[in-house]
Amino acid sequence: MHPVAQALEALFAQEGWTIEKREENRYVFSFRSGDNRYGMHAIVSDQWNMLRVYTVLPVSAPANKLTDVAEYLHRANYGLVLGNFELDFRDGEVRYKISADFQDNEIKLDHVNEMIQCALSTSDRYLPGVGAVIFAGQAPAAAVEAAEVD
């Protein structure tokens, strides 16, 4: 088994979390954070010791809001240190991706857990703005500004 896949499976076993292996190196799981439930995917690269974690937001952009949501996500991405948001223009799916290359490093369960937690917290932070742009017609710049207020 791939070392990154071993670490991922070990983390889920240690925490008592449920994970489903879909393909050789693709895993599916979900998490609830506050009132939000996220579908998540983890993909282990065969060529490298790389892990990609995706959080699928529980809202999709309708066709008439794709441009506004894309602008919102681009504005959000500009200030992100880790990861980025993606928008599928075919179906409006919005997701957050974080990846790490463990090529020359020991793979620690804490690192894998931090990736998952980063994906969840970043998704939580920016999800209300996606909703504000789609459902309330808020301007993308204003929605990002509201998301980034601390």
N, C-alpha and C positions, 0 to 999 in steps of 0.2 A: 504494500500500500504506500502511496505517496506520503512523504513526511508531513506535508502541510495538511493533507486529508486526515492523517492520524491525529494531528494536533486539534483539528476542528472537531473530530468525533470524540476525542478525549475530553475536550472542554464541555461539550454538550452532555456527555456521560457524567462528568464531575458535578455539573450544575443541576442535573436532573431535567434538562431541557429536551424537548422533542425535536428531532431532526430526521428528515427523510432523504435518503440517497436516491436521486432520480436516474442519473447516468453514472458512468465511471467516476467522474470528478465534479459532479454537479449535485448540490444539496439544496433542499427547500425547507424552510421553517418559517415561523411567524412569531411576532412579539406584540404584546399590548404595552403601550406607553401612554399613561393617562387615559383619555377617552379614545385614543387612536389604536387601531390594530393594523400592523404592517405585515405584508407578505415579504419574505426575504429570500434571497438566493445567495449561495456561496459557490464560487467556481474556482477550482484548483487547476492551475496550468500544468500541462504535461511537460512542456519544454523547460520551464523554470520553476523555482520554488516560489511561485507567486499565488497569492490569494486575492480574489476580488469578491467584495461583499456588496450586494445591491439591496436597498430598501425600496420597495414599491409603495408609493404613497396611496392612501385609500381614496383618492379622487383623481379623475381623468379630465383633461381639458377637452371641452367640446370643440368642434371644428371652427366655430365662430370666435373662439377665444384662444386658439393656438398661438397666434402672434403675440398677444398680450402675455400669455403664460411663458412663452419663450423669452420675451424681454425680461420678465420677472426673474426667471432662472438665470439668465445671463448676468443680470445685475447682482444676483445673490452669489453666483460663482466667482465674480470678480474679487470679492473679499475673502473667500474661503482659503484656509491654509491647507486643509486636508480634504481630498475628495472633490466631487462635483455633481451637480444635478444634470439629468438628461431628460429630454422630451422626445417621445416617439410621435412623429407627425402623422403616422398611419392611424393610430388609435387613441392618441392623447395621453398615453401612459406617462406618468412622471415618476422618476426614480432617482435615488441618490446612490452614487458609487464611491467606494473607497477601496484602494488596492495597496498591497505591500509586496515587495520582493524580498524574500528571505534567503536569497541565493547563497550568501556567505555567512549567514547568521544562524544561530540556534533558534529554532522555532519554539517560543514559549507560549503557554496557554494564555498568560496575561496579555500578550500582544494581540492574539486573536480576539480575545474578549474586548480589548480596547477598540479594535476595529468595529466590532458589532455595536458597542456602546456609542462610539462616535457617529456611526450611521444613524442610530436611533435618535440621538440628541440633536443632530443637525436636521434630520427630517422633522422632528418635533418643532424646532425653532422656525422653520420656513413653511411648514404646512399651512398655518393660518393665513399666510400671505397668498398662497396659491388659491385658497378658498375665497379670500377677499377679492382677488382679481377676477375669478370666475363668477362668483355669485353676487358680489356687491359692486362690481364694476370699478373697483379701486384702481388707480393708476399704478403700474408696476413699480415705479420709483418710490412712490409713497408706501407701497406695501413692503418693499425691502427695508426702507427706513424704519418702519414700525417693527419689523422682525428683528432688526439689529439694535434696538434700544435696550440697554441694560441698566 
